[in-house]
Amino acid sequence: MTRKETIINLLKEVKREGMDKLIEWLEQSSFFEDPASTKYHDSIEGGLAKHSLGVYENFVAMTGRDDDTAKIACLLHDVCKIGTYKKVVKMVKNEITADWEAKVSYDYQDDGLPYGHGEKSVLMIQDYIRLTKEERLMIRWHMGAYESKECWNNLGKAQEMYPSVLYIHFADMLDSKGHKHEKGNK
């Protein structure tokens, strides 16, 4: 089964009004082709879907939770990145041969909407389905302490309310650093 089929099947398991429209939107968008970043992690074609599935798998392995909230928050936490990276070809110097070579990379394109990373994903998802408070907080705060220092009090409150806010951050960081969490792996 392809990564796309896996993600769609997991989301179809969620019985929530509007999920069919959200899945349709994902399929029509560039979610399954886009990179997850310009250079930090999964900056490859299909990297956004790869990363999203990796976060879900890490979260389930760490928490044992494989419920609707885990599927929604983990698989959709970065939908704000859909369509924000433009593929470009840059000339880079080969460190070994010192020759110039064409390399495909991605540039970020600001869409001009003044929302934060997690907030934007929450708003985009809520165009289709109603999120629970826990899901909103998990998605909003999945960046953890990478948020600005001024936000840390609210981040701490969200983590106290729902430990899953901390776990999605851990799952995100593990995947973005190329690690998979396995059950019983402490």
C-alpha positions in Angstrom: 0.0 0.0 0.0 1.3 3.5 -0.9 1.8 6.2 1.8 -1.1 8.1 0.2 -3.4 5.1 0.5 -2.3 4.5 4.1 -3.0 8.0 5.2 -6.3 8.2 3.4 -7.4 4.8 4.9 -6.4 6.0 8.4 -8.4 9.2 8.0 -11.4 7.2 6.6 -11.5 5.3 9.9 -12.4 8.6 11.6 -16.1 8.9 11.7 -16.6 12.7 11.9 -18.8 14.9 9.9 -16.9 16.5 7.0 -14.1 14.0 7.0 -15.0 12.9 3.4 -14.6 16.6 2.3 -11.3 17.0 4.1 -10.0 13.8 2.4 -11.2 15.1 -0.9 -9.4 18.4 -0.3 -6.2 16.6 0.6 -6.3 14.5 -2.5 -6.9 17.6 -4.7 -4.1 19.5 -3.0 -0.4 19.0 -3.2 -0.2 17.4 0.3 1.1 14.1 -1.1 3.7 15.7 -3.4 5.0 18.6 -1.2 8.2 18.5 0.8 8.0 18.8 4.6 10.5 21.7 4.7 13.0 23.6 2.6 16.1 21.9 4.1 15.6 20.7 7.7 13.7 17.4 7.2 12.1 15.5 4.4 12.9 18.2 1.9 12.0 15.8 -0.9 9.0 15.3 -3.1 6.4 13.5 -0.9 8.2 14.5 2.2 5.1 16.1 3.9 3.1 12.9 3.7 6.1 10.9 4.7 6.7 13.1 7.8 3.0 13.2 8.7 2.8 9.4 8.7 6.0 9.2 10.7 4.7 11.5 13.4 1.6 9.3 13.6 3.5 6.1 13.9 5.9 7.6 16.5 2.9 8.9 18.5 1.1 5.5 18.5 4.3 3.7 19.5 5.0 6.1 22.4 1.4 6.4 23.8 -0.4 3.3 22.6 -3.2 5.6 21.4 -4.5 4.9 18.0 -7.8 6.8 18.2 -9.4 9.5 16.1 -7.5 12.2 17.9 -4.1 10.6 17.2 -5.0 10.2 13.5 -6.3 13.7 13.1 -3.7 15.6 15.0 -0.6 13.6 13.8 -1.6 13.2 10.2 -2.8 16.7 9.7 -0.5 18.8 12.0 1.4 20.3 9.1 -1.4 20.9 6.5 -0.4 24.6 6.7 2.6 23.6 4.5 0.5 22.6 1.6 1.6 24.6 -1.5 4.1 26.7 0.4 7.3 25.3 -1.1 8.3 26.0 -4.7 10.7 23.6 -6.4 13.8 25.4 -7.7 17.0 24.3 -9.3 20.2 25.8 -7.7 23.8 25.5 -8.7 25.9 24.1 -5.9 29.5 23.3 -5.7 30.4 19.7 -5.3 32.6 19.5 -2.2 34.7 16.6 -3.6 35.2 17.6 -7.3 34.7 21.4 -6.9 32.4 21.2 -10.0 29.2 23.1 -10.1 26.1 20.9 -10.2 22.4 21.5 -10.6 20.5 20.5 -7.5 16.7 20.5 -6.9 15.7 22.3 -3.7 12.7 24.2 -2.4 12.1 27.8 -1.5 9.4 28.9 1.0 6.6 31.1 -0.4 4.9 33.2 2.2 1.1 33.3 1.5 0.7 36.5 3.4 -1.7 35.1 6.1 -0.5 36.4 9.5 -1.1 33.1 11.4 1.4 31.0 13.2 2.4 27.6 12.0 0.1 25.5 14.3 -2.7 28.0 14.3 -2.9 28.0 10.5 -3.2 24.2 10.4 -6.0 24.3 13.0 -7.9 26.9 11.0 -7.4 25.0 7.7 -8.7 21.7 9.2 -11.7 23.4 10.8 -12.8 24.4 7.4 -13.8 20.8 7.0 -14.2 19.1 10.4 -14.8 20.2 14.0 -11.7 19.6 16.2 -11.9 18.7 19.8 -10.1 21.0 22.3 -7.3 18.4 22.7 -6.8 18.1 18.9 -6.7 21.9 18.6 -4.1 22.2 21.3 -2.0 19.2 20.0 -1.8 20.8 16.5 -1.4 24.3 17.7 1.5 23.5 20.0 3.2 20.6 18.2 6.3 22.7 17.7 6.9 22.7 21.5 9.7 25.0 22.7 10.5 26.0 19.1 7.7 28.5 19.6 8.9 31.9 20.6 9.8 32.3 24.3 6.8 34.6 24.8 4.5 31.6 24.2 6.1 29.2 26.6 3.6 29.8 29.4 0.7 28.9 27.2 2.6 26.0 25.8 3.1 24.7 29.4 -0.5 25.1 30.2 -1.5 23.2 27.1 0.9 20.4 28.0 -0.5 20.3 31.6 -4.0 20.0 30.2 -3.2 17.3 27.7 0.1 15.3 27.9 -0.6 14.4 24.2 0.5 18.0 23.4 4.0 17.0 24.6 3.9 13.6 22.9 3.0 14.9 19.5 6.0 17.3 19.8 8.3 14.3 20.7 6.8 12.3 17.8 7.4 15.2 15.5 11.0 15.8 16.7 11.9 12.1 16.4 10.6 11.9 12.9 12.2 15.1 11.8 15.6 13.9 13.1 15.1 10.6 11.2 14.3 8.4 14.2 11.4 6.0 14.7 10.2 5.2 18.2 9.5 1.6 18.9 7.3 0.2 21.6 9.3 -0.4 24.8 12.2 1.7 23.4 12.9 4.1 26.3 
